[in-house]
């Protein structure tokens, strides 16, 4: 899996993925996270040719990759084309994204719903980890957040209220948690609309 992640990362620079990430304001952090592009699919990945690859790297380095998730970057409604926005490898259980943030010297950390919001938070100088969707949280993740002064739960401002549902679910399991609603936005869209200062202000950083 690490070899596949590195192969896709090598294809990133000269691919449509670079322009896609730049459009989202994440170009400066993409390569740090090993973001890649499925130009030549590995066996079993044929259906996601042309997709963005998002490796779950471990702090030990790129040779230690837990899994890879993939995101469609076409400008279309994915449902109309018979697929979801994301694709995860079959049989892989949920993992935390960006566990590197958990070994840094910080009194706080943020938890985001989704990898792109993690990249957006990190682009704003906020250490963050991600959970792949509302159903991706697992109770055994809890100990990783013990000892922090504050764990900020970034709640997407979606119409269905799933962002707050996710944040409240996790907050109920962490005594040091603080829910931060993003009204009408998620972390990435607020970064694009108002800049990193607005994201940082959400948790009282100047």
Protein Blocks (a to p, Z undefined) as FASTA:
>chain_A
ZZmmmmmmmmmmmpcklmmmmmnopmmmmmmnopacdfbgcehilmmgoiacdddddfkb
jklcfbdcdddfbdcdfklnopafbdcdehiacddehkllmmcccfbdcddedjklmmmm
mmnopacdddedjklpcfklmmmmgoiabdcddddfbfklmmmmmmmmmmmmpmkbccdd
dehiafklmmmmnojklmmmmnopZZ
